[in-house]
């Protein structure tokens, strides 16, 4: 499954970069995230809980950041598994200043398997879009709150 899009977030690239690379801040934006902790430089373990159709469950996995060009771009490798199946993916994120805000462009690919894959590609793509939208809505709210307090 191919994933791509762009979104405009409040704040400069440095603030958005900090949110994307700080586990404590990032975990508050990830839907269903129960744990996100560093295991080494640019490596994290993650635990999330979510449901798709009638299939829900807990997933644990790993995230690795590569090719970081602060505050412009990074490459992310993800993999996770749980009772309902597995997920592997990778993506690239690019940040560009735009009228005092930051335009985030993302593109990547994901592969899912197991019971979760049985719900069908269309439902999986719709769920992925919803999760991405929720992530960026949470990120925008966090950036606005940070700007208001600081």
C-alpha positions, 0 to 999 in steps of 0.5 A: 500500500502506498501512502502519500500526502502533505499537510501544513502545521503551525510553527517553524521547521525547528518546532515540527522537527523537534516534535517528530524526533522527540519520543515524549512529544511524538507519543502524544500524537500517535493514535493508540500509542501506549509506549514509545521509548528510545532503545538507542540513537534514532531507534525506538520501541513502540506499543500501540493499540487499535482496531480495524473493523472487528479486528483489534489488538495490541501491536509492538514493534520498532521504529528507526530514523535514518538519513536525518537532515535536520530540520529538512527531512528524515527516512523512517523504517517501521515494523510491528506485530501483534495477535491480529497480524503484522505491519512493515513500512517505510517512509520519507518526511520532508519539511519546508517553511511556508508563510511562517508555518511548516509544510510536511510532505510524506510518502511511503509504503506499508505492508500488512499481513495476518488477520488484519489483511483479511478486511481488505485493501480499501478498508486498510487504506481508509484506516491508514488515512484516518490514523494519519489525519488524527496524528497531524491533528494532534501534532497541530494542537500540540504545536499550537499549545506549545506556542501559546505557552512559550 
